[in-house]
Amino acid sequence: MFLKFRHNDQKTQFRNKLGYTTFYVKMTFSIQFFMHKYEVSMNQSTYVHPSPKAGQQFYLEHHGKGQIVMLNLLKFRAIADYIDAPHLAPKAEISGAAAYQLYAKYTLPLLEKAGSKTLFFGKCSPFMIGPEAEKWDAMLLVQHESAERFIAFAQDEEYLKIAGHRTAALEDSRLLPMVKSSLL
């Protein structure tokens, strides 16, 4: 199985005015998904990596069902943050957009090797229909031959060596798997 997780509960004890004891539990998960390890808060408002639940749902829904297209919505950091991948950091500060360009430069050949292809990449404008406050910098569509091929790509050692550019680049993102269907 490509998805593993464990959680640690930190209990904080409080006494209210009537003397009753209340426990508040803060849960954090250590996630190993596609060979990446991340800490995720339960009160998450930005998303750069998949949650265990989303990874499991993706696998169960798309395993053995053929081609998928991934819609990527991308919001870049003003300045790339290489704290999790200092070995990849350029000598001078760069923007999140520039870090994503480095990610794309090294990732595109690996995608092609996995049988995937980029269908579209473009700069985003504000929504015509949607929340005015929600803004994205770029959108990417990538077609994968199958969920299995996508997972193999995401676990590839060559990919894992450069994936830190993506993490450094992104402030927030969305990844939406889609399958072709008829309109009517």
C-alpha positions as CSV (number, residue, x, y, z in Angstrom):
1,M,0.0,0.0,0.0
2,F,1.3,3.4,-0.9
3,L,-0.3,5.2,2.0
4,K,0.7,5.0,5.6
5,F,-0.1,7.3,8.6
6,R,0.1,7.5,12.3
7,H,-1.1,10.1,14.7
8,N,-0.1,11.5,18.0
9,D,-2.6,13.1,20.4
10,Q,-1.5,15.9,22.7
11,K,-4.0,16.3,25.5
12,T,-4.3,19.6,27.3
13,Q,-6.2,19.6,30.5
14,F,-8.4,22.6,31.7
15,R,-10.7,23.1,34.6
16,N,-13.8,25.2,34.0
17,K,-15.6,27.4,36.6
18,L,-17.6,24.5,38.0
19,G,-14.5,22.4,38.6
20,Y,-15.2,19.9,35.7
21,T,-12.1,18.8,33.8
22,T,-12.1,19.2,30.1
23,F,-9.6,17.7,27.7
24,Y,-8.7,19.4,24.4
25,V,-7.0,17.2,22.0
26,K,-4.6,18.5,19.3
27,M,-4.0,15.9,16.7
28,T,-1.1,15.9,14.2
29,F,-0.5,13.2,11.6
30,S,2.8,12.0,10.3
31,I,2.0,11.1,6.8
32,Q,4.0,9.0,4.4
33,F,2.4,9.4,1.0
34,F,4.2,8.7,-2.2
35,M,7.3,8.4,-0.1
36,H,7.1,12.0,1.2
37,K,6.8,12.7,4.9
38,Y,4.9,15.8,6.1
39,E,3.2,17.2,9.2
40,V,-0.4,18.2,8.7
41,S,-2.6,20.1,11.1
42,M,-6.3,19.2,11.4
43,N,-7.1,22.9,11.0
44,Q,-5.4,23.2,7.6
45,S,-6.3,26.1,5.4
46,T,-3.6,25.7,2.7
47,Y,-2.8,22.6,0.8
48,V,0.5,21.6,-0.8
49,H,0.5,17.8,-0.2
50,P,-2.3,15.2,-0.2
51,S,-3.9,14.1,3.0
52,P,-4.0,10.4,3.9
53,K,-7.7,10.3,3.3
54,A,-7.4,12.0,-0.1
55,G,-4.6,9.6,-1.1
56,Q,-6.6,6.6,-0.1
57,Q,-9.7,7.9,-1.8
58,F,-7.7,8.6,-5.0
59,Y,-6.3,5.1,-5.1
60,L,-9.6,3.4,-4.4
61,E,-11.6,5.4,-6.9
62,H,-9.1,5.4,-9.8
63,H,-7.1,2.1,-9.4
64,G,-7.4,0.0,-12.6
65,K,-9.7,2.5,-14.4
66,G,-7.4,4.0,-17.1
67,Q,-6.4,7.5,-17.9
68,I,-6.8,10.4,-15.5
69,V,-6.3,14.1,-16.0
70,M,-5.0,16.1,-13.0
71,L,-6.1,19.7,-12.7
72,N,-3.5,21.7,-10.7
73,L,-4.3,25.1,-9.3
74,L,-1.1,26.8,-8.1
75,K,-0.5,29.8,-5.8
76,F,3.2,30.7,-5.6
77,R,5.1,32.1,-2.6
78,A,6.5,35.5,-3.1
79,I,9.9,34.1,-2.1
80,A,10.6,30.4,-2.4
81,D,11.0,28.6,0.9
82,Y,13.7,25.8,0.7
83,I,13.7,25.1,4.5
84,D,12.7,21.4,3.7
85,A,15.1,21.0,0.8
86,P,18.2,23.2,1.5
87,H,20.3,21.0,-0.8
88,L,18.1,22.3,-3.7
89,A,18.2,25.9,-2.8
90,P,19.7,28.3,-5.3
91,K,22.6,30.5,-4.1
92,A,20.3,33.6,-4.2
93,E,16.7,34.0,-3.2
94,I,14.2,33.3,-6.0
95,S,10.4,33.7,-6.3
96,G,8.0,30.8,-5.9
97,A,7.2,31.1,-9.6
98,A,10.9,30.7,-10.4
99,A,11.2,27.7,-8.1
100,Y,8.2,26.1,-9.9
101,Q,10.0,26.6,-13.2
102,L,12.9,24.7,-11.8
103,Y,10.5,22.0,-10.7
104,A,8.9,21.8,-14.1
105,K,12.4,21.8,-15.9
106,Y,13.4,18.6,-14.0
107,T,9.9,17.0,-13.8
108,L,8.7,17.2,-17.4
109,P,11.2,14.6,-18.7
110,L,10.2,12.3,-15.8
111,L,6.5,12.7,-16.6
112,E,7.2,11.9,-20.2
113,K,9.2,8.8,-19.2
114,A,6.1,7.7,-17.1
115,G,3.8,8.1,-20.1
116,S,2.2,11.3,-18.9
117,K,1.9,14.5,-20.8
118,T,1.2,18.2,-20.1
119,L,-2.0,19.3,-21.8
120,F,-2.1,22.9,-20.7
121,F,-0.2,25.4,-18.5
122,G,-1.4,29.0,-18.1
123,K,-1.6,32.1,-15.9
124,C,-4.8,32.5,-14.0
125,S,-7.1,35.5,-13.9
126,P,-9.7,36.2,-11.2
127,F,-12.8,34.0,-11.2
128,M,-15.8,35.1,-13.3
129,I,-17.8,32.7,-11.1
130,G,-16.4,31.9,-7.7
131,P,-15.1,33.5,-4.6
132,E,-13.6,36.9,-5.2
133,A,-11.0,36.4,-2.5
134,E,-9.8,33.1,-4.0
135,K,-7.0,33.7,-6.4
136,W,-4.6,31.4,-8.2
137,D,-1.4,32.2,-10.1
138,A,-1.4,29.3,-12.6
139,M,-3.2,26.2,-13.7
140,L,-1.8,23.0,-15.1
141,L,-3.5,20.0,-16.7
142,V,-1.5,16.8,-16.8
143,Q,-2.7,13.5,-18.3
144,H,-1.6,10.3,-16.8
145,E,-2.1,6.8,-18.3
146,S,-3.4,5.5,-15.0
147,A,-3.5,6.0,-11.3
148,E,-0.9,3.3,-11.0
149,R,1.5,5.1,-13.4
150,F,0.9,8.4,-11.5
151,I,1.8,6.7,-8.2
152,A,4.9,5.1,-9.7
153,F,6.0,8.5,-11.0
154,A,5.5,10.1,-7.6
155,Q,7.6,7.3,-6.0
156,D,10.4,7.5,-8.6
157,E,13.7,8.2,-6.9
158,E,14.7,10.8,-9.5
159,Y,11.4,12.6,-8.9
160,L,11.8,12.5,-5.1
161,K,15.3,14.2,-5.5
162,I,13.8,17.3,-7.1
163,A,10.2,17.4,-5.5
164,G,11.5,19.9,-3.0
165,H,11.3,22.6,-5.7
166,R,7.5,22.2,-5.7
167,T,7.2,22.5,-2.0
168,A,9.5,25.5,-1.9
169,A,7.5,27.2,-4.7
170,L,3.9,26.7,-3.5
171,E,2.0,28.7,-0.9
172,D,-1.2,26.8,-1.7
173,S,-2.5,24.4,-4.4
174,R,-5.3,22.1,-5.4
175,L,-5.1,18.8,-7.2
176,L,-8.3,17.5,-8.8
177,P,-8.2,14.1,-10.5
178,M,-10.7,13.9,-13.4
179,V,-11.8,11.1,-15.8
180,K,-13.3,11.6,-19.2
181,S,-17.0,11.1,-19.5
182,S,-19.7,12.1,-22.0
183,L,-21.6,15.4,-21.5
184,L,-25.0,13.8,-22.1
